Amino acid sequence: MEDVQKHSVHTLVFRSLKRTHDMFLSDQGNLPVRDDRSEWFRRQCKINAEYSVVKDLPKEPVKKHISQADNPYNKWPGQDTQGADTSREMMAYETSRIPPPADSNKALVTIGSQQALVPKKAPTMPKPDWHPPWKLYRVISGHLGWVRCIAVEPGNEWFVTGAGDRVIKIWDLASGTLKLSLTGHISAVRGVCVSPRQPYLFSCGEDKKVMCWDLEQNKVIRNYHGHLSAVYSIDIHPTIDIIASCGRDGTCRIWDMRTKACVHTLTGHTNTVAEVKCQAAEPQILTGSHDCTVRLWDLAAGKSRVTLTNHKKSVRALCIHPTQYTFASGSPDNIKQWKFPDGNFLQNLSGHNAIINSLALNSDNVLVSAADNGSMYFWDWKTGYNFQRMQAAVQPGSIDSEAGIFAMTFDHSNTRLITAEADKTIKIYKEDDTATEETHPLNWRPDIVKKKRY
């Protein structure tokens, strides 16, 4: 056998490159051959893509000769058509009629006697409704820690707050005076809600506890055990005697109010569940989580029916519209509006670039977002127009970093906005009665509003 000569890798690579170069050298710089049919297709595609609206000229009017004998309006009564004078003629023009457009992006426009299809104008944003500005009118002190949660009772006579000092306090809404203090939690209270049908107050906290307080006896009558970590939010169902709580263990638990049984454990979130809301219509349970998703739950099956993944950052706030079938979710990237029951995206409310802890919405279509840095943004719900921005005033003796707002709600008359803040106070805002559209005009220009849809 002959010895095979071995070459280095560089030599072999060079030979391969040389063969490749020689093989394709003859085709360098030659354009592909195009036949007439492919050229016709290319031209048709270009015409349809760029000139489809104007490529067809309107048809010429068709002249139709109508003799005087054939014209019924030129006959005398009893005159025979055969004996009519046909020397004079009338000219009638029939214009070609274009059928209604099948494409929803085009409109049928009549110009003189002709009709043409033209692209529709981009929809312009409707003008937002005017809302009076809001102003601070009362500051309530009494808690010794961060005020973390707030709820107004159905009769609109008092409201309840929970704080980092482990105390639940009940305040008179009209005067702002303290009516009652409830102690029982051994860690910060993170959620409170008042039942509309029973004299019950529900609370939850970082001690993993969910409690039911009897407001006739002012003591705890039930404990709901099951959460494995801190409980961050609680809400009561408006029509069924159940409550929903969620927390750091990544679950939302549905409790039977009377038997203390855990009806469902809603699992699916991969991080802390920061907010839960209940409503009578389907879907009855909403949750927002630090895993950047919002989930809509089927309460009967105990399963997630829709998962909304549009947010890029943690969702800490939810609010449901009192009359429309819509809701909003708040995140540091955007506030997003959604439509029930499938969570169809409506629009973004952009501009509040902070960690949004709470959202509140009243029946006048005023949406308020409150953030960790003490900023409050007021929005028109219909158009997403931001008509007011406010910075919460830090109390004397507090540091600037204690300007955060943790919770917020409207009272049932929709005229008072109550906030729970990091400077250990509760602030109440109301509309400015002296403001008019002339004194506080809308600074709104539709040409500068850009809406992202995703």
C-alpha positions as CSV (number, residue, x, y, z in Angstrom):
1,M,0.0,0.0,0.0
2,E,1.2,3.5,-0.8
3,D,1.7,5.8,2.1
4,V,-0.9,8.5,2.2
5,Q,0.7,11.9,2.4
6,K,-0.6,13.9,5.4
7,H,-1.1,17.6,5.2
8,S,-1.6,20.2,7.9
9,V,-5.0,21.6,8.7
10,H,-4.1,25.0,7.2
11,T,-3.2,23.4,3.9
12,L,-6.5,21.5,3.7
13,V,-8.6,24.6,4.6
14,F,-6.7,26.6,1.9
15,R,-7.4,24.0,-0.7
16,S,-11.1,23.9,0.2
17,L,-11.3,27.7,-0.1
18,K,-9.5,27.6,-3.4
19,R,-12.0,24.9,-4.8
20,T,-15.0,26.9,-3.6
21,H,-13.6,30.1,-5.1
22,D,-13.0,28.4,-8.5
23,M,-16.5,26.8,-8.4
24,F,-18.4,30.1,-7.9
25,L,-16.1,32.5,-9.7
26,S,-18.0,32.3,-13.0
27,D,-21.3,33.3,-11.4
28,Q,-20.0,36.3,-9.5
29,G,-21.8,39.6,-10.4
30,N,-24.5,37.9,-12.5
31,L,-28.1,38.8,-11.6
32,P,-30.6,36.0,-11.6
33,V,-32.5,35.6,-14.9
34,R,-36.1,36.9,-14.7
35,D,-38.7,35.7,-17.1
36,D,-41.7,37.8,-18.2
37,R,-44.1,36.1,-15.9
38,S,-42.1,36.7,-12.8
39,E,-41.6,40.3,-13.8
40,W,-45.4,40.7,-14.2
41,F,-46.0,39.2,-10.8
42,R,-43.5,41.6,-9.2
43,R,-45.2,44.6,-10.8
44,Q,-48.7,43.5,-9.7
45,C,-47.5,43.0,-6.2
46,K,-46.0,46.4,-6.1
47,I,-49.1,48.0,-7.6
48,N,-51.4,46.3,-5.1
49,A,-49.2,47.1,-2.2
50,E,-48.7,50.8,-2.9
51,Y,-51.4,52.0,-5.3
52,S,-54.4,49.8,-4.5
53,V,-56.6,52.8,-3.5
54,V,-55.9,55.0,-6.6
55,K,-54.9,52.6,-9.3
56,D,-58.5,52.3,-10.8
57,L,-59.8,55.5,-12.4
58,P,-63.5,56.3,-12.0
59,K,-65.5,55.1,-15.0
60,E,-66.7,57.5,-17.6
61,P,-70.4,58.5,-17.3
62,V,-72.5,56.5,-19.7
63,K,-74.7,58.6,-22.0
64,K,-78.2,57.3,-22.4
65,H,-80.4,58.8,-25.0
66,I,-84.0,59.3,-23.9
67,S,-86.3,60.6,-26.6
68,Q,-89.1,63.0,-25.8
69,A,-91.6,60.2,-26.6
70,D,-90.0,57.9,-24.1
71,N,-90.0,60.6,-21.4
72,P,-93.3,60.3,-19.4
73,Y,-92.9,63.8,-18.0
74,N,-93.1,65.4,-21.5
75,K,-96.4,63.8,-22.6
76,W,-99.7,65.7,-22.7
77,P,-102.6,63.9,-21.1
78,G,-104.0,61.4,-23.6
79,Q,-101.1,61.9,-26.0
80,D,-99.9,58.8,-27.8
81,T,-96.2,58.0,-27.5
82,Q,-96.0,57.0,-31.2
83,G,-97.1,60.4,-32.3
84,A,-94.6,62.3,-30.2
85,D,-91.9,64.6,-31.5
86,T,-88.6,62.8,-31.3
87,S,-86.5,65.8,-32.5
88,R,-85.6,66.9,-29.0
89,E,-83.6,64.5,-26.7
90,M,-82.6,64.5,-23.1
91,M,-79.3,63.4,-21.8
92,A,-79.2,61.3,-18.7
93,Y,-76.0,60.2,-17.0
94,E,-75.6,57.1,-15.0
95,T,-72.7,57.2,-12.7
96,S,-71.1,53.9,-11.7
97,R,-71.8,53.0,-8.2
98,I,-69.1,51.4,-6.0
99,P,-70.4,48.7,-3.6
100,P,-69.9,49.3,0.1
101,P,-66.3,48.6,1.2
102,A,-65.6,45.1,2.6
103,D,-62.4,46.4,4.2
104,S,-63.2,48.1,7.5
105,N,-60.0,50.3,7.1
106,K,-61.5,52.0,4.1
107,A,-64.4,54.4,3.8
108,L,-66.8,55.2,0.9
109,V,-66.5,58.9,0.1
110,T,-68.7,60.8,-2.5
111,I,-66.9,63.6,-4.4
112,G,-69.3,65.4,-6.7
113,S,-71.0,62.7,-8.7
114,Q,-68.3,60.2,-8.1
115,Q,-67.6,57.7,-5.3
116,A,-64.2,56.5,-4.2
117,L,-62.7,54.2,-1.6
118,V,-60.2,56.1,0.6
119,P,-58.3,54.9,3.8
120,K,-60.1,55.9,7.0
121,K,-58.5,58.5,9.1
122,A,-56.8,57.2,12.2
123,P,-59.1,57.4,15.2
124,T,-58.6,60.4,17.3
125,M,-58.7,60.3,21.1
126,P,-61.9,61.6,22.6
127,K,-61.7,64.6,24.8
128,P,-61.6,63.6,28.5
129,D,-64.3,64.7,30.9
130,W,-63.4,67.6,33.2
131,H,-62.9,66.7,36.8
132,P,-62.3,69.2,39.7
133,P,-58.9,68.9,41.3
134,W,-58.5,67.2,44.7
135,K,-57.0,68.8,47.8
136,L,-56.0,67.6,51.3
137,Y,-58.3,68.7,54.0
138,R,-57.7,66.4,57.0
139,V,-54.7,64.6,58.6
140,I,-55.4,62.0,61.3
141,S,-52.7,60.8,63.6
142,G,-52.8,58.0,66.1
143,H,-51.0,54.9,64.8
144,L,-47.5,54.2,66.0
145,G,-46.4,52.4,62.8
146,W,-46.8,52.5,59.1
147,V,-50.5,52.5,58.2
148,R,-50.8,49.6,55.8
149,C,-54.5,49.1,55.0
150,I,-57.8,50.8,55.1
151,A,-61.5,50.0,54.5
152,V,-64.8,52.0,54.8
153,E,-67.9,50.4,56.3
154,P,-71.0,50.0,54.2
155,G,-73.0,52.7,56.1
156,N,-70.3,55.2,55.4
157,E,-70.2,56.4,59.0
158,W,-66.7,55.1,60.0
159,F,-63.6,53.5,58.5
160,V,-61.0,51.1,59.8
161,T,-57.2,51.1,59.4
162,G,-54.5,48.5,60.2
163,A,-50.9,49.4,60.8
164,G,-47.4,48.1,61.6
165,D,-48.0,48.7,65.3
166,R,-50.3,45.6,65.3
167,V,-53.4,47.6,66.2
168,I,-56.6,48.0,64.2
169,K,-58.3,51.4,64.7
170,I,-61.8,52.5,63.9
171,W,-62.3,56.2,63.1
172,D,-65.3,58.4,62.7
173,L,-65.5,59.5,59.0
174,A,-67.2,62.8,59.6
175,S,-65.0,64.1,62.4
176,G,-61.9,62.0,62.2
177,T,-62.0,61.0,65.8
178,L,-60.9,57.6,67.1
179,K,-63.8,55.4,68.1
180,L,-62.1,52.1,68.9
181,S,-58.8,50.2,69.0
182,L,-58.6,46.4,68.5
183,T,-55.5,44.4,69.6
184,G,-55.0,40.8,68.7
185,H,-52.5,40.6,65.9
186,I,-48.9,39.9,66.9
187,S,-47.4,41.4,63.8
188,A,-48.2,44.1,61.3
189,V,-51.8,44.2,60.0
190,R,-51.8,44.2,56.2
191,G,-55.4,43.9,55.2
192,V,-58.9,44.8,56.6
193,C,-62.4,44.6,55.1
194,V,-65.9,45.1,56.6
195,S,-68.8,42.8,55.8
196,P,-71.9,44.4,54.3
197,R,-74.3,41.7,55.7
198,Q,-73.0,40.8,59.1
199,P,-71.4,42.9,62.0
200,Y,-68.1,41.4,61.1
201,L,-64.6,42.9,60.5
202,F,-62.0,40.7,58.8
203,S,-58.3,41.3,59.1
204,C,-55.0,39.6,58.1
205,G,-51.4,40.3,58.9
206,E,-47.8,39.2,58.7
207,D,-48.4,36.8,61.6
208,K,-50.1,34.4,59.0
209,K,-53.4,35.1,60.7
210,V,-56.8,35.7,59.2
211,M,-59.2,36.9,61.9
212,C,-63.0,37.6,62.1
213,W,-63.9,40.3,64.6
214,D,-67.5,40.6,66.0
215,L,-68.1,44.4,66.2
216,E,-71.0,43.9,68.7
217,Q,-68.6,42.3,71.2
218,N,-65.4,43.9,69.8
219,K,-63.4,40.6,70.0
220,V,-62.1,37.9,67.7
221,I,-64.7,35.1,67.2
222,R,-63.0,33.1,64.4
223,N,-59.5,32.4,63.2
224,Y,-58.8,31.0,59.7
225,H,-55.7,28.8,59.7
226,G,-53.8,27.7,56.6
227,H,-51.5,30.3,55.2
228,L,-47.8,29.3,55.4
229,S,-46.5,32.9,55.5
230,A,-47.5,36.5,55.8
231,V,-51.0,37.4,54.5
232,Y,-51.0,40.6,52.5
233,S,-54.6,41.2,51.3
234,I,-58.1,40.2,52.1
235,D,-61.5,40.8,50.5
236,I,-65.0,39.7,51.1
237,H,-67.3,38.4,48.4
238,P,-70.3,40.8,47.8
239,T,-73.0,38.1,47.6
240,I,-71.6,34.8,49.0
241,D,-70.5,34.3,52.6
242,I,-66.9,33.6,51.7
243,I,-63.7,35.6,52.1
244,A,-60.5,35.5,50.0
245,S,-57.0,36.1,51.3
246,C,-53.6,36.0,49.7
247,G,-50.0,36.4,50.7
248,R,-46.4,35.6,50.6
249,D,-46.9,31.8,50.2
250,G,-48.0,32.4,46.6
251,T,-51.5,31.2,47.1
252,C,-55.0,32.7,47.3
253,R,-57.2,30.9,49.8
254,I,-61.0,30.9,49.8
255,W,-62.6,30.6,53.3
256,D,-66.1,29.7,54.4
257,M,-67.0,32.6,56.7
258,R,-69.0,30.5,59.2
259,T,-67.3,27.1,59.3
260,K,-63.7,28.4,58.9
261,A,-63.1,25.7,56.3
262,C,-60.7,26.5,53.4
263,V,-62.9,25.9,50.4
264,H,-60.2,26.4,47.7
265,T,-56.5,27.0,47.7
266,L,-55.9,28.8,44.4
267,T,-52.3,27.9,43.3
268,G,-50.6,29.0,40.1
269,H,-48.7,32.2,41.0
270,T,-44.9,31.7,41.3
271,N,-44.3,34.6,43.7
272,T,-46.0,36.6,46.4
273,V,-49.7,37.4,45.7
274,A,-50.0,41.1,46.7
275,E,-53.7,41.8,46.0
276,V,-57.0,40.0,45.8
277,K,-60.4,41.3,44.7
278,C,-63.8,39.7,44.7
279,Q,-66.9,40.6,42.6
280,A,-70.3,39.0,42.1
281,A,-70.0,38.5,38.3
282,E,-67.6,36.1,36.6
283,P,-64.7,35.9,37.1
284,Q,-65.4,36.3,40.8
285,I,-61.8,36.3,42.0
286,L,-58.9,38.5,40.7
287,T,-55.3,38.3,42.0
288,G,-52.2,40.4,41.2
289,S,-48.8,39.0,42.0
290,H,-45.1,39.9,42.2
291,D,-44.6,37.3,39.4
292,C,-45.8,40.2,37.0
293,T,-49.1,38.4,36.2
294,V,-52.8,39.0,36.9
295,R,-55.0,35.9,37.2
296,L,-58.8,35.6,36.9
297,W,-60.1,32.6,38.7
298,D,-63.1,30.3,38.2
299,L,-64.4,30.1,41.8
300,A,-66.6,27.0,41.2
301,A,-63.7,24.9,39.8
302,G,-61.0,26.5,41.9
303,K,-58.8,27.0,38.8
304,S,-57.3,29.9,36.9
305,R,-59.3,30.7,33.8
306,V,-57.1,33.5,32.4
307,T,-53.5,34.6,33.1
308,L,-52.6,38.1,32.0
309,T,-48.9,38.4,31.3
310,N,-48.7,41.9,29.8
311,H,-47.0,43.5,32.8
312,K,-43.2,43.6,33.0
313,K,-43.0,44.3,36.7
314,S,-44.8,43.1,39.9
315,V,-48.5,43.9,40.1
316,R,-49.3,45.2,43.6
317,A,-52.7,47.0,43.0
318,L,-56.0,46.1,41.5
319,C,-59.4,47.9,41.3
320,I,-62.7,47.0,39.8
321,H,-65.0,49.6,38.1
322,P,-68.2,50.1,40.2
323,T,-70.5,50.1,37.2
324,Q,-68.6,48.9,34.1
325,Y,-67.5,45.4,33.4
326,T,-63.8,46.5,33.5
327,F,-60.9,46.6,35.9
328,A,-57.4,48.1,36.2
329,S,-54.0,46.7,37.4
330,G,-51.1,48.8,38.6
331,S,-47.4,48.1,38.2
332,P,-44.3,50.3,38.0
333,D,-44.2,49.9,34.2
334,N,-47.9,50.9,33.5
335,I,-51.4,51.0,34.7
336,K,-53.4,48.8,32.4
337,Q,-57.2,48.7,31.9
338,W,-58.8,45.4,31.1
339,K,-62.3,44.1,30.1
340,F,-64.0,41.2,31.8
341,P,-64.6,38.3,31.5
342,D,-61.6,37.2,29.4
343,G,-59.2,40.0,30.4
344,N,-59.1,41.8,27.0
345,F,-56.6,44.6,27.1
346,L,-58.1,48.1,26.7
347,Q,-55.4,50.7,27.2
348,N,-52.3,51.8,29.0
349,L,-52.1,54.7,31.5
350,S,-48.5,55.6,31.3
351,G,-46.5,58.2,33.3
352,H,-46.6,57.1,36.9
353,N,-43.1,55.7,37.0
354,A,-43.0,54.5,40.6
355,I,-43.9,51.4,42.6
356,I,-47.7,51.7,42.6
357,N,-49.1,50.3,45.9
358,S,-52.7,51.1,45.5
359,L,-55.5,52.0,43.0
360,A,-58.8,53.6,43.8
361,L,-61.7,54.2,41.4
362,N,-65.1,55.9,42.0
363,S,-68.3,56.1,40.0
364,D,-67.3,59.5,38.5
365,N,-64.6,57.7,36.5
366,V,-61.8,59.2,38.6
367,L,-58.9,56.7,38.9
368,V,-56.2,57.4,41.5
369,S,-52.9,55.7,41.7
370,A,-50.6,56.0,44.8
371,A,-47.0,55.1,45.0
372,D,-44.1,54.3,47.3
373,N,-42.6,57.8,46.9
374,G,-45.8,59.6,48.0
375,S,-46.9,60.6,44.6
376,M,-50.6,60.5,43.6
377,Y,-51.8,60.6,40.0
378,F,-55.4,61.3,39.1
379,W,-56.7,59.9,35.8
380,D,-59.8,60.1,33.7
381,W,-60.9,56.5,33.4
382,K,-62.4,56.8,29.9
383,T,-59.5,58.4,28.1
384,G,-56.5,57.7,30.4
385,Y,-55.8,61.4,30.7
386,N,-53.8,62.4,33.8
387,F,-55.5,65.5,35.0
388,Q,-53.7,66.0,38.3
389,R,-50.5,65.0,40.1
390,M,-49.9,65.4,43.8
391,Q,-47.1,64.8,46.2
392,A,-48.2,63.7,49.8
393,A,-46.9,66.1,52.4
394,V,-44.6,64.4,55.0
395,Q,-45.5,65.1,58.6
396,P,-43.1,67.2,60.7
397,G,-40.6,64.9,62.3
398,S,-40.8,62.3,59.5
399,I,-38.0,61.7,57.0
400,D,-38.6,62.2,53.3
401,S,-38.5,58.5,52.7
402,E,-41.7,58.1,54.8
403,A,-43.7,59.8,52.1
404,G,-45.0,56.4,50.8
405,I,-48.7,55.6,50.4
406,F,-49.6,52.0,51.1
407,A,-53.4,51.9,50.7
408,M,-56.2,54.1,49.5
409,T,-59.9,54.0,49.1
410,F,-62.9,56.2,48.3
411,D,-65.8,56.4,50.7
412,H,-69.2,55.2,49.6
413,S,-70.3,58.7,48.6
414,N,-67.3,58.9,46.2
415,T,-66.5,62.4,47.5
416,R,-63.7,61.6,50.0
417,L,-60.4,59.8,49.3
418,I,-58.7,58.3,52.3
419,T,-55.0,57.3,52.2
420,A,-52.9,55.2,54.5
421,E,-49.3,56.4,54.6
422,A,-45.8,55.7,55.8
423,D,-45.6,58.7,58.0
424,K,-48.1,57.0,60.4
425,T,-51.0,59.2,59.4
426,I,-54.2,58.9,57.6
427,K,-55.0,61.7,55.1
428,I,-58.4,62.5,53.7
429,Y,-58.8,64.4,50.4
430,K,-61.8,66.0,48.8
431,E,-62.7,67.8,45.6
432,D,-62.1,71.5,45.4
433,D,-65.6,73.0,45.5
434,T,-64.4,76.3,44.1
435,A,-62.8,75.0,41.0
436,T,-64.4,75.4,37.6
437,E,-63.4,74.6,34.0
438,E,-62.3,78.2,33.6
439,T,-60.1,78.3,36.7
440,H,-58.6,74.8,36.1
441,P,-58.8,74.2,32.4
442,L,-57.9,70.9,30.8
443,N,-54.3,71.0,29.5
444,W,-55.1,68.5,26.9
445,R,-53.8,68.3,23.3
446,P,-54.7,65.2,21.3
447,D,-51.7,65.5,19.0
448,I,-49.2,64.8,21.8
449,V,-51.1,61.8,23.3
450,K,-49.5,58.5,22.1
451,K,-51.2,55.3,23.2
452,K,-49.2,52.0,23.3
453,R,-51.3,48.9,22.7
454,Y,-49.7,45.7,24.0
